[in-house]
């Protein structure tokens, strides 16, 4: 395992995270992937599926149960990785959550919708990154990635293929993402801050915007597909290319499949 690049992907049991793990397993580069999953059961099922989909892979995958909203879970995951393999070469902060759909359906209040999104996407990601930093700094070529999503300020007044919102109150929103998008914009600030703090340590840091993809985030996969969302594998392949060193010249920036992403 010492010769393998160790990559920890949070939220690796589905969506872009799953496709990232799959791309790493299928890569000709040598990886040991730590698949982070909030649910141990879902993580095990994901690994079983990956073994079926990647039967010829010589790369390896291991489950790390981790809930970004629970400090005890983050601590336990840290101790597991510290014991073996003992270091991490790449941290991929992919895990994320949206509660906008729950708000629109009346299952959570507006404040709870925002607070829960920030707890996972911003606070949880920050605590996780801070905790795992000693293991990342043991790497000879440390890499830190934050997966952005719907976070561009230039898109603040748009909702992709949704029609304009008519006058009147209350607003009827068929596709609401504002709590999620605000939290992901805050995540970009984390990326820039870590890039500044880790320059002297030689850590390469990126924000990666995989684009408008049909993941099951918020149980909106079919709706996003209908709106033109691409397959999550697009994001997985992009992240693997960053991990493999193909975008090293763009370290410290927010990048997408076709180049730099304007904020």
N, C-alpha and C positions, 0 to 999 in steps of 0.2 A: 504493500500500500504506500510505502514511502515514496515510490517513483510516480505515483498517481497525483494529479491535481485534485485537491479536495474542494468540492463546491457544495455549499449549503444553500438550498432554495426553500424559502418559506412559502407556505401555501402551495406546496408541490404536488398535492393530491388531485388537483383539477385545473381546468382552464389553461392559462398561459404558463403557470408554474409546472403543471403536468407536462405540457408540450416542451418546456425547457429541459426538464429531466429527460424526456424521451430523446430530444435532440442531442443531449450530452451522451446518452447511452449509445446512440447510433453513430456518434462521431468517431473518426479515425484517431483523434487525440485520446490520451489516456486519462480517464476521470474516475474518481470515486465520488458518487453523489450522495449527499445527505438530504433526503426528502423530508422536509419539514411539513407537518400536518397537525392541525389543531385536534382532529379526531384520530385516535390511534387506529380505530377500525377502518376508517376511510383511507388512511395512509397505507395500511396493509393491503387493502383491496387494490389501491393504485399500483403498488409494487407488483402484485400478482398479475395485473393487466399489462404492466410494462414488460414483464418477463415473457408474456405471450406475444406481445407486439414486437419485441426486440429479441427474438430467440438466438440470434447469432452474435449478440453483443458480448464483448469481452470486458466491457466496463462494468462497474459494480454500483449498486444502490443500497442504501441503508435508511431505515426509518428513524426520524427524530421527532417525537411528539412535542409540540410546542404551541402554546396559546399565548399570543401577543398581549392579551389583556390581563394575564396572570403572571406576576413576578416570580411566584414559586415555580411555575411551569418553565419560564425562561431560565431560572437558576438550575433546574433539574436537567434541562437540555444542555446547558453549558457544561455541567459536570460530566454528562455522557460523552460529549465531544472532546472535552479536556482529557478524559481517560483514554479515549481512542476515537479518532486517529491522533489527537493531541494538538492539532492545528487546523486552520482553515485557510485555503488559498483565495477563495472567492466567497463573499457573502452576497446573495441575491435577495434583496428585500422586495419580494413579490406579493406576499400575503396582503390582502386588502378586503374591505367590506363596505357595502353600501346599505343604508337603511331608509333611503328615500322612498322606495316602494312601500315599505311598512308604514311610513308617514302618510303617503297618499291614500292608502287603504284604511287608515285610522287605527292601525295596530300600535303605533308609537306616536308620542307627541313630537312637535317640531324641535324642541330643545334636546330631547332624547335622540332624535334622528341625527343631529349634528354632533352631540357629545359622543355617541357610540362610534360614529365614523372617525372622529379624531382620536378616540381611544385606541382603535386598531391601527389606522393608517398613519398616524403621526406619533402619538405618545408611545404606543406599543413598538413601533418600528425603531424609535429612538432608544428606548430602553434595551431592546434586543441588540441593536448595533453597539451600544455602549458596553453592554455586558460581554459580547463576543469579541470586542476589539483586541484584547490580549492574545487571543488565539489567531486572529487575522495577522497581527504584527509579527507572528512567528514565521510567516511565509516569506520565501525569497522573492516572490512577485505578487504582493497582495492586491486584490481587486475588490471594490465595493460598488454595488449596483443598486439603484433605487428605481423601481418600475413605476413610471408616471402613467397617468390615465385621465383623459379629459381635463387636463390641467392648464392648458394655454390660456393666458389672459386675453389673447386676441380672439378666443372663441367664447368669451364670457357671455356674449349676447346671442349665441346660437345654440341650437339643439339638433345639429346635424340635419336630418331630413324631415324634422317635425315642422308643421305649418306655423305661421305666426300666431302669437297668443292674442285673442280678441280682448277688447275692453270689457271692464266689469269686474266685480268681486263677489265671491272668491274665484280665483283662477282654476280652471279645470285643466290639469296637466296629465297627459297620457304617458309621458316619458320624463319623469323628474329625476335629476341627477345632481342637484346643486350642493347638497351636503357632501356627497362623494367628491365632486369636483373641487370644492373649497379645500377639503382635506388633502387632496392630491396636489393642489397648488402649494399648500404648506409643506408637503413632502419635498417639493423641489427646493425649498429653502433649506431643509435638512441636508440635501445633497450638496448644495453650494457651501454650507457651513462645514460639513465633514471634509470636503475637498480642500478648504482653507486650512483646517486644523491638521490634516494628515500629509500636507505637502512635504514637510521635512522628513516624514517617515517613508516616503516613496510609495505611498498607496495611490493607485489609480482609481478615480471615482467617476461614476457616470450617473446621469439620469437617463433612462431609456423609455421612450414613448413608443410602444408597439403599434399604436394606431387604433382605429375603431374596429374592434374584434368581438365576435359573438361568443363571449364566455358565459358561464352560468351565474355570474355575479348578479345578485339581486333577483335570481330566477327570471332574467329577462333575455335569455339566449335566443328564443324564437323571435321575439320582437326586434332584437338587434339584427338578426339575420334578415328580417323583412326590410329593415332600414338600410341594408347594404353592408352590414358588418362582415368582416373577413373571418377566416378560420383561425383559432388560437395558435395553430402551428406556425403562423407567420411571426408571431411574437416570440415563440420558442426558438425558432431558427435565428432571429435577430439577436436574442440574448446569448445564444451559443456563440455567435460570431464575435460578440464583444468579449466574452469569456476567453475565446481562443486568441484574442489579440488583434483582430482585424480592425478594430476602431480605437487603437491606442492613441492615435493622433488627435482624437476628439475627447480625450480624458478631461474631466472638469466641466463638461458641457452636457446639455440635454440633447440627446440624439434620437433619430428615428431611422426607419429602413432606408430612406432616400437621402439622408444627410442630417444636418443640424435642425433642431426643432425650435422655432421662435417661441419665446415665452408670451 
